[in-house]
Amino acid sequence: MTAMVLASCLVIAPRPADAATLTAATVAAWNACVASTEARIERELSSWRRSLVVEDPRGTTTDVDGGLISQWRGSVFLPGIQLDALLDRLRHPREHGPHQEDVLAVRVLNRGTDSLDLFIRMTRTKIVTVTYDTVHHVEYRRHGPMRASSRSVATRITELDDDGRGKIPGEDRGFLWRMNAYWRYEQVRGGVIVDLESLTLSRGIPLGMGTVVRPLVNRIARESMARTLDNIRRTYSS
């Protein structure tokens, strides 16, 4: 997921050194999108009557006041693993690696009965290089013996400068302001189907560049989501 987020955001910056401002209007648009998305997901979870369908990544980018919201979804089948075993491994991430290529460090900050707080340092090079220190709150839910879901919300996103110091709000370049991820897991014959839906907020596409930039954002996001799902398959299939 981190590769998808950063790659899709990096292509929208007209001048890499520019700072970007997150406004109250942009935050309000994000909050409205999150509320709508989570209400739909809750409806889908409450009527989860059939197996998830494995699909190639698909998604959209939506312009909002002062920003860009990207929403992507894809699924992957993990052969040879049981749901309980998968959830146990997800709740105990490998802090010492190996990690996905864009992840530099992982650390468990806090562990609850059905939750985790994770520190993740991630980086990505696409036109420019950007590195973030992020903290994510992850909650897990069971929906019977064969199904589960999780919700991950980035509670802190700090862009680092070239010396590894965190930039203060208003001085970052706006490549990544918000990031949520919604996961669904279903035990089926032969393995588990994993469904990922991501929601991110970044600076907007510069005026007059939408025709050129939007297809690039969508293509890179699709390719990066596919790589993320493939990494999940390689990491968690038995």
N, C-alpha and C positions, 0 to 999 in steps of 0.2 A: 504493500500500500504506500509506503513512504516514497518509493521510486516514482509511482504514478503521481503523487501529490507534487513533488518537487519538479519533475520534468514538465508537467503541464503548466506550472506556474512560471518557470524560468523563461519561456519564450515570449511572455507578454511585456517584458521590461524594455522600453525604448532606449534607455540609457542606464546601464547597470549601477552606476554610482548614485542615482537619484533615490532620495528617501520618498516614502509614500505615507499618507496620513489616513488612518482609519477613523472615519467619522461616525457620529451617532446614527446617522441615517443608514450607513452601511451595516452597522451592527443590528439595527432594527430589522433590516431586510434579511439578514442572516438568521436572526431569531425566529422570524416568521417562517422562513424556509425549514428550519429545524423542527419547529412545532408541527408544520404540515406533514413533513416526512415521518416524524415519529408517530403521529396519529395514524397515518396510513399503515406503518409497519405494525403497530399494535392491532389494527383491524386484521391484517394478514396473519399475524401470529394467533389471534383468537379463532380464526377459521382455517387453520392449517390442516387441511383434510387430505392432502395428496403429497406425493413426493415432489421435492424441488426439481426443477428442470435444469439440467446442465446447459449453460448457454455461453456463447462468446461474449466478451465485454461489450457493453453498450452504455451510452450516457449522453449527457447534454451539458452545455455551458450556458449560463443565464446571466445577462448583464443586470446589475442592480445599481442603485445610486452609489457611485464611488467604488464599486468593486465588481468581482466576477465570482459567481458560485458555480462550481463544477460538481456534478452528481453522476457517479458511474457505478455500474453493477456487473458482476460476473460470478460464475460458479465453477467449481471443480470437483471431480470425484476422487476420493482418496481410497484406493483399494486396500483391502487386507487389514483395516484397523477398525476397532470398536469405538463407539461414541464415548464411553466412559474413559477409555485410555487416551483418546484424543483430548478430551477436556482436561484430564490430569496433566498432560504435557503442556497444554496451553497455559494452565495456571502456574506452571513451573518453567518459565522460559529459560533458555540457556544464557546465563549471564556472561559466560566466558567464550561464547561462540562455538562453532562458526556462525556468523550472522549473514543476513542478506547483504548484497554488495554495497548498498547505500547506508547501511547501519554500522556505525563505528563503535557504539557501546550500548549495553543494556544493563539496567540495574533495577531490582525490585526494591521499591521504597517502603511499601506497606502491603500486607497481605491480610485480607479479611476472609470470612467463610466463603463468600461468593464474589469477591472483588479483589482487584489488584491496583496498586499505583505503581506505574513504571516510569523510570527515566530512560529516555532514548536519545542518543546523539546520532543525528543522521546528516548525510551530505549527498550532494548531487551536482554533477557537472553537465550542463547543457547550455551552451553559449557562455554562461558564467558559472562559477562555482559558488555554492551557498551551503552553509552548515548551520544546523539548528540544535540547540538543547531544548528538549521537549519533555513534558510530563503528561502522562495519560492516566485517566481513571477508567478502569475496565470493570464492568459488572456482568456476571453470568447468571442465566436463568435456565431452569429446566422446564420443559413443556411435555412431561411424560417420559417414559423410559426410552423413547426412540428419538426425541427431539430436544434441542437446546438452542439458546441464542445468547449473544453478548453485545454489549454497547460500549464503545470506547470513545471518550471525549478528551481532547487535548486541553488540559487545564492551564498549561503554560507553554508558550512557543517563543523562544528567544533566538534571534539571528545573531551569529557570532561574527566578529570582525576578523581581519586577517591575522590578528594576534591571539585569537581564541577568546576574546572578551565579549560579553553580551552587549548588544546594542540596546539603548533605551527606546521605549516606544516613541515613534515619530522620527527616529533615525534609521529604522530598518527600511528595506526596499519593498516591502509589501508583497513578497512572493508567496507568503503563507501566513495568514492571520488566524484562521480557525480550521479545525480538522476533526471531524467525527467519522466513526466507522461502525457499521451495524452488520453483525455476522449471524448467520443461521446455520445450524448443523442438523443433519438428519441421517439416522442409521437406516441403511437400505441393504439389500442382499449384496454381500461382497465388500462392503465398506461404508464410507460416510460421504454424503454430499455436503460441501461447504459453499455457502452463498455469502458474498461480500458486497455491501453497498457503502460507498464512500461519499462524503459530503465535505467540500473544502471551500474556503473563502480566500481570495487573493485580490490584489489591486486590479483595477479594470483594464480592459484593452484600450490603448490610446486612440483618441478620436481619429477616424479615417483609416485605421489599420485593421478593422474587423474582418474585412474580406480576405486579407492575407493571413492574419494571425489566427483566427478562429479555427480554420482547418488544421493548422499545425498543432494547436492546443488539443483538439480532439484526437488527432492521429497519435500524438505522443502519449496522451492519457490512455488511449485504448491499448497501445503497445505495452505501456508500463503496467497497466492492470493485468494484462496477460502474463507478463513476467512475474508479477506478484503471486498470481494464482499458481503458476508453474512452480515457484519456489515453495509454496505451501504444499503442493503435491509431492515434491521431492523430499521435503523435510519431514512430513508427517505420515506419508504412506509407509506401511510396514514392509 
